[in-house]
Amino acid sequence: AEARSRVLKSQATIGFANLKLPQVTEELDEHNAECTKEESSLTSQVAIVMADIEVMAGVLKMVGDCGSNAAAGLIQCRHCRKNGEGYMMMQNSTLQPLLLKLRSAAVRSYVQESLDKAYEEAVAIEPAEALSQNEVASQLAMLQGSKLAVGRSLRAHRQDPKDPELLAGMGNGSEALNISEVPKETVPYDCVPTSKCTLGKGSCVKIRDRFLGIAAGIQDMFTKLQGELMELQAGCLEDKTIMEAQIANLGEKLRVSQTELATATKDQVDSESSSNLKAQQHTEVSNEYGTTMKECCDNQNDLKSEI
């Protein structure tokens, strides 16, 4: 009975381990895949924001101190987006191509809002003017310059348009700035300026101050993303360690129970064999007793009949 109880207990443990092991292993695989995906996404966002920090540093370096009466040409194209949102550009062949290198959608939105407010402040003082055909052509040439340069390079060298070294040369070349590129294509401008666009004379100082605010906001975003990435990595590692420990524990229980099952099964077989042998011996002795008693009874009856 004791060996049979051990057999049943071992079989129950083995069944549980065989059921749970694949489940926990599958959960671990899914966990690792999800963590890898989320970590990759956050790492990419950190790289994008880091690159945007460098871009804004380059923008602020180009803007410089600004003279007290320095003006900055701001172009507003209301026809470029739905619901009259429009698109803001700077009439500056150095700054505008650099602003186009911003990757983060939030940062690009901040820049658009800041330029739009600066434009509204400017036209409240001095009315805006419609762009002339020459100004439209000049703005188009400035926006398309880097794309045309890349196209010529591709045709000449048949290079991959996503090659980081190629993308690193997409600036206008007017000033050497150490600005690293995110390993993605530069975001294309989403507005084609036409004579519908208007030009306002914004304040360089106000635009610089807005850019300083944007740069501080990007730095905060970078710090927040880094914190989220570190928290994700720590959480993923902790959960992974727990599940790996569960798998190891289940594996050890399975190994021990399989060994115990083999031992208990042998003990049960030996016990049953011994029991069968004793039962057989009992049967033989019982039969022999019956035969002997019958002979004795027969002998007694024979003797009594002779008297």
Secondary structure as the mmCIF struct_conf table of DSSP 4:
data_model
#
loop_
_struct_conf.conf_type_id
_struct_conf.id
_struct_conf.beg_label_comp_id
_struct_conf.beg_label_asym_id
_struct_conf.beg_label_seq_id
_struct_conf.end_label_comp_id
_struct_conf.end_label_asym_id
_struct_conf.end_label_seq_id
HELX_RH_AL_P HELX_RH_AL_P1 GLU A 2 VAL A 63
TURN_TY1_P TURN_TY1_P1 GLY A 64 ASP A 65
TURN_TY1_P TURN_TY1_P2 SER A 68 ASN A 69
STRN STRN1 ALA A 71 CYS A 77
HELX_RH_3T_P HELX_RH_3T_P1 ARG A 78 CYS A 80
BEND BEND1 ARG A 81 ARG A 81
HELX_RH_3T_P HELX_RH_3T_P2 LYS A 82 GLY A 84
STRN STRN2 TYR A 87 MET A 90
BEND BEND2 GLN A 91 GLN A 91
TURN_TY1_P TURN_TY1_P3 SER A 93 THR A 94
HELX_RH_AL_P HELX_RH_AL_P2 LEU A 95 LEU A 99
TURN_TY1_P TURN_TY1_P4 LEU A 100 LYS A 101
HELX_RH_AL_P HELX_RH_AL_P3 ALA A 105 ILE A 125
BEND BEND3 GLU A 126 GLU A 126
STRN STRN3 GLU A 129 ALA A 130
HELX_LH_PP_P HELX_LH_PP_P1 LEU A 131 SER A 132
HELX_RH_AL_P HELX_RH_AL_P4 GLN A 133 HIS A 157
TURN_TY1_P TURN_TY1_P5 PRO A 161 LYS A 162
HELX_RH_AL_P HELX_RH_AL_P5 PRO A 164 LEU A 167
TURN_TY1_P TURN_TY1_P6 ALA A 168 GLY A 169
BEND BEND4 GLY A 171 GLY A 171
BEND BEND5 GLY A 173 GLU A 175
HELX_LH_PP_P HELX_LH_PP_P2 SER A 180 VAL A 182
BEND BEND6 PRO A 183 LYS A 184
HELX_LH_PP_P HELX_LH_PP_P3 GLU A 185 TYR A 189
BEND BEND7 ASP A 190 ASP A 190
TURN_TY1_P TURN_TY1_P7 SER A 195 LYS A 196
STRN STRN4 THR A 198 SER A 203
HELX_RH_AL_P HELX_RH_AL_P6 CYS A 204 GLU A 306
#
